[in-house]
Amino acid sequence: MSDRPRGFRGFRRHRLGMIGLAMLGIAVVVAFVAPLLAPYDPYANVTITIADIFQPPSGSHLLGTDDGAKDVLSALIYGARVSLIVGFAGAIISMLVGGTMGLIAGYRAGWLGQVLMRITDFFLVIPDLALLIVLVAIVGQSLRNIILAIGLLGWTGTARLVRSQTLSVRERKFVLRAKAMGAGDWYMLRRHVIPQVLPLMLANTVLVVSLAIISESTLAFLGLGDPRLISWGQMLNLGFTRGAVSAGAWWAIIPPGLAIVWVVLSVTLIGTALEDLLNPKLTRHHLEPEEIVATSPSGAQPVEDVLLDVRDLTVAFEGEQGPLIAVENVSFEVGRGRVVGIVGESGCGKTTTVLGALRLLAPGGKIVDGQVLLDGLDLSRMEPDELRRLRWDRVAIVFQGAMNALNPVRTIGSQIVEVIRTHDGDITKDTARARAGDLLEMVGIPRRRVRAHPHELSGGMRQRAMIALALACEPDLIIADEPTTALDVMTQAQILELLEDLQEQLGVSMVVVTHDLGVVNDACDDVVVMYGGRVAEKGPVARVFREPQHPYTRLLLDAFPTIEDPGRPLVSIPGAPPRLSDLPPGCRFAPRCPSAFERCHEELPPLYVTRSGEASCFLLAEPAFAGDEGV
Amino acid sequence: MRTGRRRFVTRKVVFAAVTVFVVVTFNFFLFRVLPGDPAVGGLRDPRLSPERVAALQERFGLNDPVFVNLEGGNLLESQYFAYLGALAHGDLGTSYAFRDQPVSNLLGTALVNTVWLVLPAQVISIVAGVGLGLFAAYRRGTKVDVGALSFSLIMWSLPTFFLGIVLLFIGANWVGLPTAGRVTIGALYDTTWDQLVDIARHLLLPTATLALVLLGEYMLIMRSSVVDVLSEDYILTAKAEGLSTSRIISRHALRNALLPIVTLIALNLGFTVSGAIQVETVFSWPGLGQLTVSAVNQRDFPVLQGAFLLLAISVVLANLVVEIIYSWLDPRVSEA
């Protein structure tokens, strides 16, 4: 994340925000030129007769007359002034008070901050309309008092927001650095803290404006407005208390009410837009309906001894400018009892490949082509119900970073029991519970920990619990997605050893997704090296690592330390994997490849059979290999 | 684990107790110190003779020091401690407007009526809001979702009292529902059932108004909360485990998604009070809100002071209950 605060750029493209701005603009203009627009002066004294009261809309009174025989339309136009003045003046007071309190409480988090936050907490639990009524009743109903009371009651939300934002800014590196260099408090606030806090505070102010407008109209409706002024709340109060309902005079009630809705809605739309721009919210989730691959299967026959057969898997995600291909024509096989490592830098499509194979892609992703055969059954085109029964029963996953992969509000045991009972309807709760305990023991967790919640376990323990969960239904295949990432080195080794032991003991097949070549070397039989969403090279680990054929594999190995040759200098690969939206036309690796030549930049290389397996590189298309082309 | 929970609850109870004490003190000074001092105000009546004013001041203890007695003798001989003492006995003074009625009696009756109004509205809006929010999130991006969002936005922009008036207008002029009060005045009932039906008819519109306003907000929060939860990693795990969609929602998403709703209900209690004040005013429902507003209009300060105190303390206590429920829903909270 950049240190610069996100501004409000892009507001113009936010449709609802622009609608809100236009609506507010109209209200402001009406308030300014009220005397020009209003057909009558609502403040003028007129002599009336009973017959003039609550006159329905007509040519001379477009919105009829009210309880005082005055023109509703004119009152409506003048009423905009009070609403907007109270709304904005009140919000400015709230923002100044709340902003100052929040800044101080966040910047001086010591006793002063504590005291200020206690005061804020206190005002947060006081019912604000009740306090507002009491205050205005005591100090008197003038416009000034109403603005002050509303302003001084609306600051708590702003104070909380500004405080938490200030606290987070204070801990950022550049602020700490400036502080270490001896910057003064005022300088720090002015140069670093306030610019960071201000945008969020502005978005919040908009909310405070709408609250202030609603508060003013509510007060006026309850008869606590400034009696000398015409406001929308006041109009509703007079209409309501003086019989507009029983007279059926909707025109004295509906217009002022809708006027309030108009202004509050406009401000709310603007506020929503600002908030969207500041922190774009997640809008997609895992339970959205999935699209099943449309192309017909190739009809290839299952191969003996192959448990998982991924053929030409192609996965795309929805992008702003059309679909983005994340994984393209990936094929590999996992033999029974074999361990396959998928390796490559971050962003090369490793995880997308395995999640895609199981149809567990993030929202917006789908398989566009290819086939995934598990024991001859095509997962890619299976009915969702059938697929659900097969999941975890035959293929389980050890997810990366087990903290969020386990439900934080349920115990480890209940999560294991749940999956066992889902796939085995006959098993009793007690048997399932006993089995959960056995599984935990199997992975080295004392069985009494079945009652523990995920946050009560250490990172390593959580990963062990995740492995126990994966073993719950005795699957044929376990997919371990970066099983050791985010763990310390010692724990990494232990988890890896555990996985190896269990694999040997249970004879289960495994796919290990990792960027750690050491893991592949120690634990895997076969390796698939991926780059830019495609297979760069694959084959038995022993052979590929001894004689890498693809320059990328070679460079990866050079970048990795080995125990056999500790003196060898490590070489990093300059550059980074390509972005999905900007894939090179030829070989994905060509821009970073030291051996690339013209053809590499123009065509995609096919997989060539090599001494150690298969690799996708034109260097292998030399005369010596001619005729081996294609698979 | 257990002790963590107990410590958490103790801490919250202490905070609530301190808050109640501060509310009581705040309430006392609010009415004494601000320019409109009610006790003094009442004595400004020009028709009162100076002797009579002095006698009244003596009788109400207005000559005593306000906060603590620093003029020698007992430190606690002050208006503030006299107020605390009376409060401890449930004595909130006597109403100006309703002659000789103890404030506590008025408040008691009003509180019961308010609970009759607020409780059904809360239950309806929470159940419907959670359900609709869940559905809108699950069917994100569809017409149902857009409809739910627009409804929430409109409800947010609609002042409660205005919605009340509109419903009242429709109910009174076109449906023939009663427009004011708790029961039909002067009605004689053949059976208890008839009486209940009459009360229900009076309750219908005010409850609907309050429920609609609260519903919009609960639905909006529930929707965004469910979308957040459904994009969590553990939902992917549950999906990978082959759990059915209904089970994922009921056992994995709902509880986590309810957490923000619980917090919102707590934060919203003040909002509920404000809604009740408006709805009671519109429908002349004889609850705490209407009592507050009429106390303001009649400058009946003992009642106003008592009603404000009761509202504030109810919110503090309800807040406490919600926090305890939260700690039970989310075991992580009590261990922090």
Interface residues (C-beta under 8 A of the other chain):
Chain A: D121 F122 L124 V125 I126 P127 D128 L129 A130 L131 I133 V134 L135 A137 I138 V139 G140 S210 I214 S217 T218 F221 L222 G223 L224 G233 L236 F240 V245 S246 G248 W250 I253 I254 G257 I260 V261 V264 L265 T268 L269 T272 K281 L282 T283 R284 H285 H286 L287 E288 L358 L360 P363 L387 R388 R389 L390 R391 W392 D393 A396 I397 F399 G401 N404 A405 L406 N407 P408 V409 R410 E418 V419 T422 H423 H453 H455 E456 L469
Chain B: M1 T19 V22 V23 L30 F31 L34 P35 G36 P38 A137 Y138 R140 G141 L153 I154 W156 S157 L158 P159 T160 F161 F162 I165 V166 L168 F169 A172 N173 T179 S224 V226 V227 D228 L230 S231 E232 D233 Y234 I235 L236 T237 A238 K239 A240 E241 G242 L243 S244 T245 R247 I248 I249 R251 H252 R255 N256 L267 L269 G270 V273 S274 I277 Q278 T281 V282 T292 V293 V296 N297 R299 L304 A307 F308 L311 A312 V315 V316 N319 L329 D330 P331 R332 E335
